[in-house]
Amino acid sequence: MFSKMLIANRGEIAVRIIRACKDLGINTVAVYSEADQNSLHVRLADERRCIGPAISSKSYLNVMSILDAAKATKAEAIHPGYGYLAENGEFAQACAREGFVFIGPTPENLALAGDKINAKNIVENAGVPVIPSSRGGIGKLEEALRFSQEIGYPVMIKASGGGGGRGIRICANEEILRGEFSVAKMEARAAFGNDEVYIEKCITEPRHIEFQVLADRRGNIIHLGERECTIQRRYQKLIEESPSPRLTPPLRQTMGEMAIAAARAVKYFNAGTVEFLMDQDGRFYFMEINARIQVEHPVTELVTGVDLIKEQIRLSSGESLGYCYEDLKPRGWALECRINAEDPDKNFLPSPGIIKEYQPPGGFGVRVDTHLYQGYELPMYYDSLICKLISYDLTREGAIKIMKRALEEFTIKPIKTTIPLYLKVMDDPFFGQGIFSTHFIEKFLPEDKEERED
Amino acid sequence: MSNQSSATKRVEVRAPMSGIFYRKPAPDQPPYVEVGDMVGKKQVLALLETMKVFQKIKSPVSGKILEVVQENEVPVKDDDVLFVIDAQS
């Protein structure tokens, strides 16, 4: 096991990783920008190093500065958290070159995760269903019409240079595709500097269901069940849960096997997430492998009893898995609300500032992963995620009740947060029955439509 | 200003919240506006990035840019003056 770990991140995930290291008896080094001197991760770590100015590109994304901090503190390993350098293959390689263990997948895994078309081909060859798509670019309308006829409408025209939900046009039928195709190409050129577009089958009213996987260096791969991440706004997840109210035991078993097959096909190592899109009829399609620990990992931890950060570290130190999903006897239900410093009544405008009053909830079945404390000044430079509130109970209904109680108890003033929105969702009868798609949140947000006309 | 026939007045455009002020839509592109430019009401003058979210700073009036108060890519505070516009009615 390692004696010292540098955490190349900030916010709640840096705090989360430091705590796991403490449990493992590993000394910790926090790195921080000039805007984060008073951040909780800096206070909790055994050692700390300033790595540059407030702007992330000069601090949390500054590979040289982070490696220098690791050398100066004689750290043995570097945990990248999520975001920032977590999926940067060159950073993982640089760590290896300088003699630091990168806590995460191999540089090859990271390179492939970034090359979505190639990853889909490899996974499809392993027998995992993928969304029918042209993969390569489609240059001519006739070609687009022929392919769409083959896979069936509705289809999406997607910009090859796009991502994160940008550069997508949905075509319900041939007539619309005829009208949209050339416009989509022009738009792609303007937005991404590249007019290449491809066609993909559009899954209407989908659910987003992902499987947590763990893999050791010997090629043992297991899954730890699914996470339901369907409640999203503009492709950003808001509420996650495990298990999924949609999955039946046979479906879970099939998807779990497919998740392992996908991870095996790409020779995956360490913790990862295999994402699927599911249609209303329960047909599921592989989307991508996220090669990192994910924001929503705690819901899996609560139902399986496995500390995923400790597992990441243990696997990177060369240990074997030594158990499988069935051994864990998963139990109960976990929900997570991502609390953001945003105003849900004002189109989710961010809300930085000093936290003058902070009173977190507690009690049975409540977990709070956060870097907040009373008096903390929330910097304007970074992500608006300020807290992950997680509830757990033996049943889904129980977990919802606990979440509601915890949300009501939570005081974070005077900044605006998304807590009021989540309170409405917990009371929603469709949410209560687990009936929703990725469009669910829209009914709570009439103002989102106005923004689009802007 | 007094020699113009139409009525004019100085209008300050302020930051709606703290954030990083961007005069350009992208690093390799020219600024949205320069001093002396005529702008229309609701025309985009700059971007403000707060907690990784970008919002457009739009002109509240039609008129001429008299002053660009802040440098490109600097942090600004809530209510800081960003532009001064000679409003024309």
Chai-1 contact restraints between the chains, C-beta under 6 A:
chainA,res_idxA,chainB,res_idxB,connection_type,confidence,min_distance_angstrom,max_distance_angstrom,comment,restraint_id
A,P350,B,T50,contact,1.0,0.0,6.0,A-B,restraint_1
A,P350,B,M51,contact,1.0,0.0,6.0,A-B,restraint_2
A,P350,B,V53,contact,1.0,0.0,6.0,A-B,restraint_3
A,P352,B,S18,contact,1.0,0.0,6.0,A-B,restraint_4
A,M380,B,S18,contact,1.0,0.0,6.0,A-B,restraint_5
A,M380,B,G19,contact,1.0,0.0,6.0,A-B,restraint_6
A,M380,B,T50,contact,1.0,0.0,6.0,A-B,restraint_7
A,M380,B,M51,contact,1.0,0.0,6.0,A-B,restraint_8
A,D383,B,K52,contact,1.0,0.0,6.0,A-B,restraint_9
A,S384,B,M51,contact,1.0,0.0,6.0,A-B,restraint_10
